[in-house]
Amino acid sequence: MKPSVPPRSCGALLAALVLFAGISSLPAYFSPDSFFDVFLESSSAPPYPPANGVGVNLGAPGLPFTPIASTSLKLNSVSGSPATVVSGSDSGGGPGDAGLYSFFDIFLESPMTISSFFDIFTEMSLPGGAPLPIADTPTVVWHADSFFDVFLECDIPGQGRQAVKMEFRIPTGQTAQFAAPPTIGNSQPGVNSFFDVFLEVAPFGGPINPQLPVVRVIMTGSLGWPQPWTVPGNVTKFRQNPDPSIRGLDVLDSWRTNEGPATLLADDFICTRTGPVTDIHIWGSWLNDLVDHWPTFWVGIWSDVPRSNNIPSHPGELLWSQQFSPGEYRASVQQTVPQEWFLDPNAPPAIIGQDHQIWKYDFFPRNPFRQLGSPQLPKVYWLSVVTKTAPGRVFGWKTTPDHYNDFAVYAPTTLTFGPGYPMPQSPWQVIVDPQGRQRELSFMLTTSQRWACNKDFWNPWPYALNNVRVVLPGPWGISGNFNGVTGGPQFNTFTWDWNATGQTLMDWSDGVVSQGEWVHIGFEGPGEFPPFLNWGWWNPFMGNWWGMIPQFSIGWQGLLLPAPIINFTNILPIVPSPTNNLFLSGLTIEYYTNAIPLDSLNRTTTRSPFRVDTGISIPSPMVAAGGDTQVSVPAPPPEATHAVVIPTISPVNEQGLPNPEFASVDWAMVPLTQELPPTLPAAPVLQVPQVAAGNVTLTWTAEPGAIYRVQTRTSLTGDMWTDVEGDEIAGDSTASKTVSVSGQTSFYRVLGLTP
């Protein structure tokens, strides 16, 4: 949405028209990989921008970003010379990376005076034009190297307060420089925020280089990563706690100077239960408490290379990774501590500062990694993290007093935006502090159940359709989507978001479905199988439904009852008519001991269920609009964790007869059990302690993946036991811990815990 402005003079309008003609031939303006629109204007007086302002469309948003509808830029010259012409270019973040690292350049196509400035006017809106208020005046962070950052905070309905970072740089080789920190001005009519940026030609620097942009503006941030409702029954799969004591360290996990290599860290963990890693949590701090509130994280999971001879275990093959940009994770201060030291592990290891805050970062993968371990065959993986920070900001991953298997490792790497994970540039090395102590890192991995839904959508009307929308009540989390090609067209663009009332909207577009054609799409997320409000063909220009095909909503919870029942509700229509009736012509249920990938839920993929129920009797197959029907089904097998419910649905014509030639098929994967938390391990049995060199080593029977805590006291009587620092996470059928003997008589015990 452009800012509303009063009429302006013809002279300024002509300048804007000339600018439009000059930039319309640049194909870069229409790249599909950026999340914002830029309106560039050349003028020497307000109001800004003109009513027919020059629009430079930098592309449509991609999952999961909320677009900024408009950003207004105006360039002024304080010398009173004719208006300077502005043009731009955009390199974007690559397909599917909308907003991760988008930028545009400002070139000057007429000479620049010795002292010039341009004003930044910012107005933001949601899709459809609803205003998106900027919460406060922009926060400006000034740097000494001809570079500064502007942070804009915005209040997004259903998502809370989010932020966008605009980074202003003078490219290397250009003779201009920023003369002083930007001056924050007052809001103008129709503009939510504005500030002046002063430029001057560097003394003795010569003329402006017309081949280089005078200013490059880099925009990062997603304006919100919608978080789902709290998923009940999330289960911890692995945990190593942060060390808040003076013995705790923060290990460099970013670059130090924003130039040269960064430091990549990794630590190992054990899996004893197959399942997805739906949440990843790490603890960390910022060097000298200088916090970057909008860093970018790369998180990876690797295979294990076991210890061999003198080579410690370390990550092997990268199995899964994701880049988490600002807005795609949660961040909070968990604890303030008196003091902790900050370690650069690169040889020789050195303490480079201190900090006083423990931050917790929560990551929610879009396509979670699936672990494959079991109690009988536990499997070892490695978690790695590296962080891109703003200049002068340095992140460290917090150490832990807990111990599992081998120690954490580090390697140098290069940070670049775009596809791919920052890989180690030299062999992994064990993290060692200046006193020679090897260290481990604090993190937690959790899991929840997964649901999925794939559907056929067909077009019965004599005109083409190109948008499908699905609406869920409430802020559901969507972790993936699927657009399968089953002989029909394919949608190239998928977006999802929450609207102002908290509903979840999913949209597929950039495809054309003609009369009689089908498209197959799906989506998935954590927790229970969701309800539906609507799904069908959507007209985004009019903001309404094209004409709905009635669809079923599946009520699967009845499968858990002693007498299992599945309820089907005809959730449409908008306009009642006989054609809004549905006919449930068939029902199949498949049972599995694990979740099925979303892209396997279709008619062409071969699946391997351990039981299939077909020929299920449907007493009332005709379902009127808004009505429902209940179908009794055989009891699920006790070992089943997921069911795939596959109804065949036929629309009904005006004569009240089903149209089997237009029958569609749904595939709904529903969890049958909650993810059960690990049970307490069997009581550990202590072996004979070994005493040597002032230490006692305790060894006991263990279960892989279980946590054990050693406690001590100096008397057999009384109730008070003292925890020995650091828990032990068993990797085998035995575990051990070495404790320093203080010289007095001590008694020890070992407790078995769950993560």
VEXBA-100526 format. One line per field, with one value per residue (C-alpha): x, y, z; residue in three letters. Coordinates in steps of 0.25 Angstrom, whole numbers, m for minus. Layout:
east = c(X/...)
north = c(Y/...)
up = c(Z/...)
type = c(Ala/...)
// end
This chain:
east = c(0/6/5/m6/m1/m7/m6/8/14/15/30/32/22/30/43/36/31/45/50/40/43/58/56/45/55/63/59/65/53/44/52/44/53/51/41/39/35/43/37/48/45/54/49/54/41/30/20/26/24/15/2/6/20/30/28/39/34/45/37/26/29/32/29/29/30/20/22/25/15/23/36/37/51/53/66/68/80/82/89/77/82/72/66/76/71/71/71/73/76/73/81/71/74/72/59/51/60/51/56/68/78/72/78/76/87/84/92/92/90/93/105/105/108/118/108/95/85/73/61/56/41/35/21/18/5/0/m5/m18/m14/m16/m6/5/9/23/24/34/44/55/67/80/93/105/118/131/134/123/113/101/88/74/64/49/40/26/14/8/m6/m5/10/14/25/35/47/53/68/73/88/93/107/116/122/137/143/133/137/124/124/113/115/109/99/85/76/63/51/36/26/20/5/3/17/20/35/46/60/71/84/95/105/117/128/141/151/161/153/150/137/126/129/116/119/117/105/106/98/95/83/83/70/69/58/45/35/30/32/18/19/9/0/8/8/4/13/26/36/51/60/73/78/91/89/96/107/103/115/128/134/124/130/124/131/133/122/122/133/140/143/132/144/151/147/136/137/127/124/118/115/110/97/90/77/70/56/53/45/46/54/43/50/65/69/83/88/99/104/109/124/124/109/108/96/92/77/76/86/85/88/92/88/92/91/103/106/117/131/135/148/159/174/177/167/154/140/135/124/124/113/104/90/81/82/74/78/70/69/63/49/50/54/51/61/60/69/68/78/87/100/111/122/126/138/137/147/153/156/165/179/184/172/170/160/155/145/133/118/107/95/90/81/73/70/58/58/46/51/42/46/50/61/57/66/67/72/66/68/75/82/85/91/100/99/105/98/106/103/110/105/106/105/106/119/124/115/121/113/117/111/110/117/111/115/108/116/112/122/133/136/131/139/141/146/148/137/133/119/112/97/90/88/98/103/116/125/138/151/160/159/151/158/154/150/160/161/174/176/175/161/152/138/124/113/98/86/73/65/50/40/25/15/13/1/m1/m12/m11/m23/m28/m34/m41/m47/m61/m64/m62/m51/m36/m33/m20/m21/m24/m26/m28/m32/m30/m36/m25/m10/m6/9/12/25/24/16/15/10/10/9/m1/m3/m8/m2/7/7/20/17/13/11/5/2/m7/m18/m23/m33/m22/m27/m16/m16/m9/m9/m3/m2/6/m1/m13/m23/m33/m47/m46/m32/m27/m16/m11/m6/m3/3/7/11/13/3/m12/m19/m25/m39/m43/m51/m50/m42/m44/m41/m38/m39/m28/m32/m46/m43/m54/m56/m57/m68/m66/m65/m70/m60/m59/m53/m48/m51/m40/m40/m51/m41/m36/m49/m52/m62/m54/m62/m58/m66/m67/m73/m76/m70/m75/m83/m83/m96/m105/m110/m112/m98/m92/m95/m84/m85/m75/m73/m61/m52/m38/m30/m15/m7/8/18/24/20/19/26/16/20/17/2/m3/m9/5/14/16/14/16/6/6/m10/m20/m35/m43/m58/m62/m78/m83/m97/m100/m91/m99/m95/m103/m96/m92/m96/m87/m87/m80/m74/m70/m57/m49/m40/m26/m15/m8/5/0/5/m1/m13/m14/m29/m33/m47/m52/m62/m71/m79/m94/m101/m114/m121/m116/m107/m92/m82/m72/m64/m60/m57/m46/m37/m32/m20/m20/m8/m13/m5/m12/m3/3/18/21/32/44/42/51/63/65/71/87/95/109/121/133/139/153/161/174/182/172/160/149/143/129/123/109/100/92/82/87/82/78/83/90/93/104/101/109/109/118/109/100/90/81/73/82/90/98/99/112/114/110/101/105/98/100/104/105/101/110/114/124/128/141/140/151/153/153/161/148/140/129/117/112/99/95/81/75/67/60/64)
north = c(0/13/25/35/48/62/66/71/80/76/78/67/58/59/55/43/39/40/31/21/20/19/7/m1/m8/m14/m29/m30/m22/m34/m45/m54/m56/m43/m40/m25/m14/m1/12/21/36/47/61/73/76/69/62/48/40/45/39/31/28/20/5/m5/m18/m27/m40/m48/m54/m68/m78/m74/m59/m47/m37/m23/m16/m3/4/18/24/39/45/60/69/81/89/92/86/79/66/54/42/29/15/1/m13/m25/m38/m45/m57/m68/m76/m79/m70/m58/m48/m56/m46/m37/m24/m12/m2/13/18/33/36/51/57/57/70/71/69/62/54/45/42/29/28/15/10/m5/m13/m27/m34/m27/m13/m14/m4/m10/0/2/1/12/21/13/9/13/6/15/9/16/9/16/7/7/m1/3/m6/m5/m11/m15/m20/m32/m37/m51/m51/m40/m30/m34/m26/m23/m19/m9/m9/3/2/10/0/m2/8/18/32/36/34/36/49/47/38/38/49/43/52/53/45/51/49/35/31/23/26/35/39/46/40/50/47/55/52/49/60/58/46/50/49/39/25/24/9/6/9/21/13/m2/m5/m19/m24/m36/m41/m49/m40/m52/m67/m71/m81/m91/m94/m101/m115/m124/m135/m131/m141/m138/m147/m142/m131/m125/m113/m100/m97/m84/m85/m78/m91/m89/m83/m78/m84/m75/m79/m68/m59/m49/m38/m41/m44/m56/m70/m73/m84/m95/m104/m118/m128/m142/m148/m161/m166/m178/m175/m173/m160/m146/m135/m125/m114/m111/m102/m97/m88/m77/m63/m50/m46/m34/m34/m27/m34/m36/m37/m42/m52/m63/m77/m90/m103/m116/m131/m140/m155/m160/m164/m172/m170/m178/m179/m164/m158/m154/m156/m145/m141/m149/m147/m135/m142/m130/m115/m102/m87/m79/m64/m53/m56/m71/m75/m71/m64/m60/m57/m69/m65/m54/m59/m52/m55/m65/m65/m65/m75/m75/m90/m87/m91/m86/m85/m72/m64/m52/m46/m49/m48/m48/m53/m67/m67/m78/m80/m89/m94/m101/m108/m107/m121/m128/m138/m153/m160/m175/m181/m191/m196/m209/m201/m187/m177/m166/m152/m139/m125/m113/m98/m86/m72/m59/m47/m32/m24/m24/m35/m48/m61/m72/m86/m89/m101/m111/m119/m131/m142/m151/m160/m151/m136/m125/m120/m108/m105/m92/m89/m78/m71/m68/m67/m76/m91/m100/m101/m95/m107/m109/m103/m112/m125/m124/m122/m124/m112/m109/m97/m91/m100/m112/m117/m122/m117/m120/m112/m109/m112/m120/m127/m130/m137/m137/m145/m141/m140/m139/m137/m138/m135/m135/m122/m122/m111/m114/m100/m95/m85/m87/m86/m83/m81/m92/m87/m96/m89/m95/m89/m84/m82/m96/m99/m103/m110/m114/m115/m123/m121/m134/m135/m146/m143/m129/m116/m112/m100/m93/m84/m87/m77/m78/m68/m64/m54/m43/m53/m63/m73/m81/m78/m87/m82/m89/m81/m78/m90/m91/m102/m103/m109/m124/m124/m128/m123/m131/m123/m125/m120/m125/m120/m124/m129/m134/m134/m120/m116/m109/m97/m97/m101/m99/m89/m75/m62/m54/m41/m41/m47/m58/m72/m75/m85/m96/m111/m117/m124/m134/m130/m143/m145/m156/m155/m166/m176/m176/m180/m194/m195/m187/m177/m167/m155/m148/m134/m126/m113/m105/m99/m84/m83/m96/m103/m118/m119/m116/m130/m141/m155/m164/m175/m182/m183/m189/m189/m192/m194/m192/m192/m179/m166/m166/m155/m145/m147/m162/m159/m161/m171/m173/m176/m190/m191/m203/m203/m215/m215/m209/m209/m208/m211/m203/m201/m187/m186/m172/m169/m156/m144/m131/m117/m115/m129/m141/m156/m166/m179/m190/m196/m208/m205/m201/m211/m208/m206/m195/m181/m175/m177/m172/m170/m170/m166/m166/m154/m151/m138/m139/m133/m125/m138/m143/m154/m155/m152/m163/m158/m146/m154/m148/m155/m150/m156/m152/m157/m156/m160/m171/m169/m157/m158/m164/m159/m168/m176/m176/m186/m198/m196/m195/m205/m200/m208/m207/m193/m190/m180/m174/m161/m154/m158/m169/m175/m180/m190/m195/m202/m193/m192/m184/m170/m170/m159/m162/m153/m156/m150/m150/m148/m149/m157/m169/m162/m151/m148/m138/m142/m132/m133/m136/m126/m131/m142/m154/m158/m173/m178/m193/m203/m197/m183/m177/m164/m159/m151/m144/m149/m137/m145/m148/m160/m159/m167/m168/m172/m172/m167/m171/m159/m157/m145)
up = c(0/m4/6/3/m1/m5/m20/m24/m35/m50/m50/m39/m46/m59/m52/m46/m60/m66/m55/m58/m72/m69/m60/m67/m76/m64/m63/m49/m44/m46/m39/m31/m19/m10/0/m2/m11/m13/m18/m23/m25/m30/m25/m17/m8/m1/m1/m3/m11/m23/m24/m36/m30/m37/m33/m34/m31/m25/m25/m17/m3/m1/10/22/20/21/10/13/3/1/5/0/m3/m7/m11/m8/m12/m2/m13/m20/m33/m42/m36/m37/m44/m36/m42/m35/m36/m27/m26/m16/m7/m18/m21/m8/0/0/9/14/8/m2/m6/m16/m21/m23/m35/m38/m53/m52/m44/m29/m22/m11/0/m2/6/4/12/16/17/21/21/22/20/20/7/4/8/23/30/37/48/52/67/70/63/55/64/57/60/54/50/47/34/25/29/38/42/43/51/49/58/53/60/52/55/61/61/71/69/58/52/39/38/27/25/18/12/2/m7/m7/m18/m17/m13/m5/10/21/27/40/47/41/47/51/47/50/43/31/26/21/25/38/39/33/35/27/22/19/8/3/m7/1/1/m11/m14/m28/m35/m33/m40/m49/m50/m35/m27/m17/m7/m5/4/10/16/25/34/30/38/46/46/51/63/65/77/88/85/96/100/94/98/101/93/98/107/112/122/121/132/139/149/148/141/130/117/104/92/79/69/59/53/61/51/41/31/29/34/45/55/54/66/68/79/79/84/85/79/85/79/64/62/56/63/63/72/74/86/89/100/97/101/94/96/106/106/92/87/72/73/58/55/45/50/41/49/44/48/44/44/54/51/64/71/65/70/74/65/74/69/60/50/37/26/27/28/30/31/31/31/41/38/47/51/49/63/77/86/101/113/122/133/137/144/151/141/130/121/106/99/85/83/71/74/83/91/98/107/99/108/117/118/128/121/117/104/100/85/80/65/59/46/34/30/42/42/46/55/53/67/76/90/84/73/78/68/70/63/63/64/58/59/53/54/45/53/51/52/66/71/74/78/87/90/105/111/119/132/126/119/107/99/94/95/85/73/65/51/43/32/22/24/11/8/m1/m3/4/19/23/23/31/24/32/41/53/66/80/88/99/109/112/125/116/120/108/107/103/99/104/95/96/85/86/77/75/67/52/44/29/19/3/m5/m20/m25/m38/m46/m52/m57/m72/m68/m63/m48/m42/m27/m16/m2/11/24/38/51/60/58/54/50/36/34/20/7/m5/m19/m27/m42/m45/m60/m57/m55/m43/m34/m33/m21/m7/5/18/29/40/38/48/54/57/45/38/23/12/m2/m15/m27/m40/m47/m57/m55/m67/m67/m64/m59/m45/m36/m24/m12/3/16/29/43/58/68/66/52/50/48/35/32/17/5/m10/m21/m16/m24/m17/m25/m21/m7/m8/m13/m28/m26/m16/m18/m5/3/16/29/35/50/54/69/69/65/79/85/89/78/67/59/48/46/32/32/19/23/11/4/4/m5/m2/m14/m18/m24/m10/m5/m5/m7/1/m8/m2/10/13/25/25/38/41/53/48/41/26/18/12/m2/m1/2/m12/m22/m29/m18/m13/3/12/23/32/32/22/24/12/8/20/21/20/25/21/9/4/13/11/12/27/30/35/35/44/40/49/46/52/64/61/63/77/71/61/63/51/42/28/25/10/7/m8/m10/m21/m23/m26/m38/m38/m40/m27/m33/m30/m41/m40/m52/m43/m30/m22/m12/1/9/24/33/47/60/68/81/88/88/101/109/113/125/137/135/143/157/154/160/165/163/173/173/168/176/170/170/179/171/172/159/160/150/149/140/130/119/106/106/120/129/143/154/165/179/191/206/218/227/226/234/230/217/210/198/190/174/168/157/143/139/131/119/116/102/106/116/127/131/140/146/153/165/173/187/197/208/217/217/207/202/188/181/166/162/148/141/128/119)
type = c(Met/Lys/Pro/Ser/Val/Pro/Pro/Arg/Ser/Cys/Gly/Ala/Leu/Leu/Ala/Ala/Leu/Val/Leu/Phe/Ala/Gly/Ile/Ser/Ser/Leu/Pro/Ala/Tyr/Phe/Ser/Pro/Asp/Ser/Phe/Phe/Asp/Val/Phe/Leu/Glu/Ser/Ser/Ser/Ala/Pro/Pro/Tyr/Pro/Pro/Ala/Asn/Gly/Val/Gly/Val/Asn/Leu/Gly/Ala/Pro/Gly/Leu/Pro/Phe/Thr/Pro/Ile/Ala/Ser/Thr/Ser/Leu/Lys/Leu/Asn/Ser/Val/Ser/Gly/Ser/Pro/Ala/Thr/Val/Val/Ser/Gly/Ser/Asp/Ser/Gly/Gly/Gly/Pro/Gly/Asp/Ala/Gly/Leu/Tyr/Ser/Phe/Phe/Asp/Ile/Phe/Leu/Glu/Ser/Pro/Met/Thr/Ile/Ser/Ser/Phe/Phe/Asp/Ile/Phe/Thr/Glu/Met/Ser/Leu/Pro/Gly/Gly/Ala/Pro/Leu/Pro/Ile/Ala/Asp/Thr/Pro/Thr/Val/Val/Trp/His/Ala/Asp/Ser/Phe/Phe/Asp/Val/Phe/Leu/Glu/Cys/Asp/Ile/Pro/Gly/Gln/Gly/Arg/Gln/Ala/Val/Lys/Met/Glu/Phe/Arg/Ile/Pro/Thr/Gly/Gln/Thr/Ala/Gln/Phe/Ala/Ala/Pro/Pro/Thr/Ile/Gly/Asn/Ser/Gln/Pro/Gly/Val/Asn/Ser/Phe/Phe/Asp/Val/Phe/Leu/Glu/Val/Ala/Pro/Phe/Gly/Gly/Pro/Ile/Asn/Pro/Gln/Leu/Pro/Val/Val/Arg/Val/Ile/Met/Thr/Gly/Ser/Leu/Gly/Trp/Pro/Gln/Pro/Trp/Thr/Val/Pro/Gly/Asn/Val/Thr/Lys/Phe/Arg/Gln/Asn/Pro/Asp/Pro/Ser/Ile/Arg/Gly/Leu/Asp/Val/Leu/Asp/Ser/Trp/Arg/Thr/Asn/Glu/Gly/Pro/Ala/Thr/Leu/Leu/Ala/Asp/Asp/Phe/Ile/Cys/Thr/Arg/Thr/Gly/Pro/Val/Thr/Asp/Ile/His/Ile/Trp/Gly/Ser/Trp/Leu/Asn/Asp/Leu/Val/Asp/His/Trp/Pro/Thr/Phe/Trp/Val/Gly/Ile/Trp/Ser/Asp/Val/Pro/Arg/Ser/Asn/Asn/Ile/Pro/Ser/His/Pro/Gly/Glu/Leu/Leu/Trp/Ser/Gln/Gln/Phe/Ser/Pro/Gly/Glu/Tyr/Arg/Ala/Ser/Val/Gln/Gln/Thr/Val/Pro/Gln/Glu/Trp/Phe/Leu/Asp/Pro/Asn/Ala/Pro/Pro/Ala/Ile/Ile/Gly/Gln/Asp/His/Gln/Ile/Trp/Lys/Tyr/Asp/Phe/Phe/Pro/Arg/Asn/Pro/Phe/Arg/Gln/Leu/Gly/Ser/Pro/Gln/Leu/Pro/Lys/Val/Tyr/Trp/Leu/Ser/Val/Val/Thr/Lys/Thr/Ala/Pro/Gly/Arg/Val/Phe/Gly/Trp/Lys/Thr/Thr/Pro/Asp/His/Tyr/Asn/Asp/Phe/Ala/Val/Tyr/Ala/Pro/Thr/Thr/Leu/Thr/Phe/Gly/Pro/Gly/Tyr/Pro/Met/Pro/Gln/Ser/Pro/Trp/Gln/Val/Ile/Val/Asp/Pro/Gln/Gly/Arg/Gln/Arg/Glu/Leu/Ser/Phe/Met/Leu/Thr/Thr/Ser/Gln/Arg/Trp/Ala/Cys/Asn/Lys/Asp/Phe/Trp/Asn/Pro/Trp/Pro/Tyr/Ala/Leu/Asn/Asn/Val/Arg/Val/Val/Leu/Pro/Gly/Pro/Trp/Gly/Ile/Ser/Gly/Asn/Phe/Asn/Gly/Val/Thr/Gly/Gly/Pro/Gln/Phe/Asn/Thr/Phe/Thr/Trp/Asp/Trp/Asn/Ala/Thr/Gly/Gln/Thr/Leu/Met/Asp/Trp/Ser/Asp/Gly/Val/Val/Ser/Gln/Gly/Glu/Trp/Val/His/Ile/Gly/Phe/Glu/Gly/Pro/Gly/Glu/Phe/Pro/Pro/Phe/Leu/Asn/Trp/Gly/Trp/Trp/Asn/Pro/Phe/Met/Gly/Asn/Trp/Trp/Gly/Met/Ile/Pro/Gln/Phe/Ser/Ile/Gly/Trp/Gln/Gly/Leu/Leu/Leu/Pro/Ala/Pro/Ile/Ile/Asn/Phe/Thr/Asn/Ile/Leu/Pro/Ile/Val/Pro/Ser/Pro/Thr/Asn/Asn/Leu/Phe/Leu/Ser/Gly/Leu/Thr/Ile/Glu/Tyr/Tyr/Thr/Asn/Ala/Ile/Pro/Leu/Asp/Ser/Leu/Asn/Arg/Thr/Thr/Thr/Arg/Ser/Pro/Phe/Arg/Val/Asp/Thr/Gly/Ile/Ser/Ile/Pro/Ser/Pro/Met/Val/Ala/Ala/Gly/Gly/Asp/Thr/Gln/Val/Ser/Val/Pro/Ala/Pro/Pro/Pro/Glu/Ala/Thr/His/Ala/Val/Val/Ile/Pro/Thr/Ile/Ser/Pro/Val/Asn/Glu/Gln/Gly/Leu/Pro/Asn/Pro/Glu/Phe/Ala/Ser/Val/Asp/Trp/Ala/Met/Val/Pro/Leu/Thr/Gln/Glu/Leu/Pro/Pro/Thr/Leu/Pro/Ala/Ala/Pro/Val/Leu/Gln/Val/Pro/Gln/Val/Ala/Ala/Gly/Asn/Val/Thr/Leu/Thr/Trp/Thr/Ala/Glu/Pro/Gly/Ala/Ile/Tyr/Arg/Val/Gln/Thr/Arg/Thr/Ser/Leu/Thr/Gly/Asp/Met/Trp/Thr/Asp/Val/Glu/Gly/Asp/Glu/Ile/Ala/Gly/Asp/Ser/Thr/Ala/Ser/Lys/Thr/Val/Ser/Val/Ser/Gly/Gln/Thr/Ser/Phe/Tyr/Arg/Val/Leu/Gly/Leu/Thr/Pro)
// end
